[in-house]
C-alpha cells in the first residue's frame, strides 16, 4: 500500500512507480477536527523543542502533519491524505 504524505506523489508518479491502483481512499475531516488535531500535533513539536514531529498513525500507517493540515484548510489540497490500494494489497480471509 502506498502512503501519501506531505511530499505528495502526483497520480502520474504513482502510476509510473507502482501501476494502476484498485482504489484511492481520500482522508477528509471537518474544520474543527483539523484545528483540534493541528493543536495536538503542534503541542508535541513544542514540548520536544522541535526534536520530534507529531503525527497521526492509523493501522494502515499514513502520516498527516501540520503542513498537510494547513494546506487542506487553505483549500490547496482536496483532502488530508490519499491511500492507494493495489492488487497485491488484497488478502484472502478464510473463515474456519
N, C-alpha and C positions, 0 to 999 in steps of 0.2 A: 504494500500500500504506500502511496506517495503522500507525504505530508507537506502542505504548502505553508511556509512560514513568512516572516517579514520580508525576506528576499524572495518574493513570489516568482514562480515559474509561470511563463505565459502558457496558454493551451498549446501553442505551437512547440514550445520547449518540451512539454510533457509528451506530446505525440512523437516528437523526434527521439527523445530519450527512452520512453517506456512503451510506446504504442498506444492504441486506442483504448481508453478506459471503458469499463462496463457501465459505470455510473459516476456522477460527480455529486458529492454531498456538500451543500452550502451551509455554513455555520453563521447564523444571524442572532441578534439579541436586541432587546429594547434599549432605548436611550438610557433609561435608569439603570438597567443591568450593566450596561457598558461603563457607566460612571462608577458604579459600585466596584466592579471588577478592576477598573483602572486604579481606583483608590487603594485597593488591596495590593496590587502589583507595585505601585509606587512606594507603598509602605515597606515592602520587602527590600526594594532598592535603597530606600533611605536608611533603614535600620542597618543594612550591611555596608553602608557608606559606599554604595555603588560597586561593591565587590561581587554581588550576586544579582542576577536578573530574576524577577518574579515571573512565573509562567503558569498557565493553566494546563494541567495534564488530565487527559481523558484516557480511557482504557485503550483506545486505538492510537494514542500518543500523537498529538499535534500541539503546536505552541501558538499562543496568541500573546503578543507583547503590547506594551503601551503604544508603540509606533503604529501597530495594526489598528488598535482601538481609535487612535487619533485620526488615522486616515479613513476609517469606517465612519466615524462621527462627522467628519467633514464632507462626506459624500464621495471621496476619492475612490474608495473601494466598495463594491456592491455587497460584500459580506465580510465576516471576520476571518474566515478561512475556507479553503476548499479541500476536500479529501477526494482523491481519485481512486476508484477501485478497479482492479484488473482481474482477468480470468483466474490467474494463479492465487488470488486472494480468497476465492470462493472455496470453502471447505465443505466436505460432506459429513453430515451428522447421522449416525446410525443409532436408532433407538433400540435398546435391548430389552 
